[in-house]
Amino acid sequence: MALSIHTNYSALVTQTNLGKTNSALSTNQQRLGTGYRVNSAADDAAGLQIATRLNAQSRGMAVATRNTNDAVSLLQTSEGALSEMTDIVQRMKDLATQSANATASSDDRDAMQAEYDQLGQELGNVIKNTKYAGEGLFSDGGASAVTDGSAGKFSAALDFQIGASADEKLTLDVSTPLTDLTAALDTLSAQYATPDSTTPGTEIAGADGSAANGMITTLSDALDDIGSLRAQFGANINRLNHTANNLANMKDNTDVARGTIMDADFASESATMTKNSMLLQSGISMLKQAGQMPGMVMSLLG
């Protein structure tokens, strides 16, 4: 290579390599400082796009998990109310069965009727006042809604968002069995339909046990209606629990996949940074050496 004053080839090559080394060292430092391998689209354009989709999916599944847990809580609240209604109607059936027996006197039946009426009022109270987050589940408390089931959250189909995509939803429609149940309950006690009434009902009282006997089957049918609705709630609670488990599993693996793309490998980056740091120091030393080469030209002129 010729000696020249105008062009110092060795210095130019060394400067170019120093620029590359310095850029690589800066990248190493940025990755170690942030903990991410990909800090901008320039680092890995395709990887960033994939990681963004994975992150959106992961965050969506996290929200869906909360949605699922909220849905379970809603259904458990509803099923708990129906469980209490089952106990109430079962007791009403016991009273009707007892009142239908010929050994019961008129006074006995009046005493049974008094309890029966109070239980009927409590049925209306459960239907009217069972709420979740302040919203009625079976009725909004209106005068007609108590008897016909026309309002409360379950009067129409509910869509629970249980996934990160639009198609991942669970539709629960118990409006028809709820209407059937409220209609059945309306036949059990006058106190259920008009809880503020002080007029005693005649459902299981009377001179003989015929009225009470007639209520036994009606009460049994009401128990079946309650049981049918409870079964639907229970089945969906079980399904939602499995949904939550699956969401947790998918989210864990999605986060791992995103981390594989985005997270910095500290061992590798540390080793690379050490190498680039040494190359930078060596390059600076060689640049100093290359800067002395024009001086050799002057020695020829002397």
Secondary structure, 3 states (H helix, E strand, C coil): CCCCCCCCHHHHHHHHHHHHHHHHHHHHHHHHHHCECCCCCCCCHHHHHHHHHHHHHHHHHHHHHHHHHHHHHHHHHHHHHHHHHHHHHHHHHHHHHHHCCCCCCHHHHHHHHHHHHHHHHHHHHHHHHCEECCEECCCCCCCCHHHHCCCCHHHCCEEEECCCCCCCEEEECCHHHHHHHHHHHHCCCHHHHCCCCCCCCCCCCCCCCHHHHHHHHHHHHHHHHHHHHHHHHHHHHHHHHHHHHHHHHHHHHHHHHHHHHHECCHHHHHHHHHHHHHHHHHHHHHHHHHCCHHHHHHHHHC
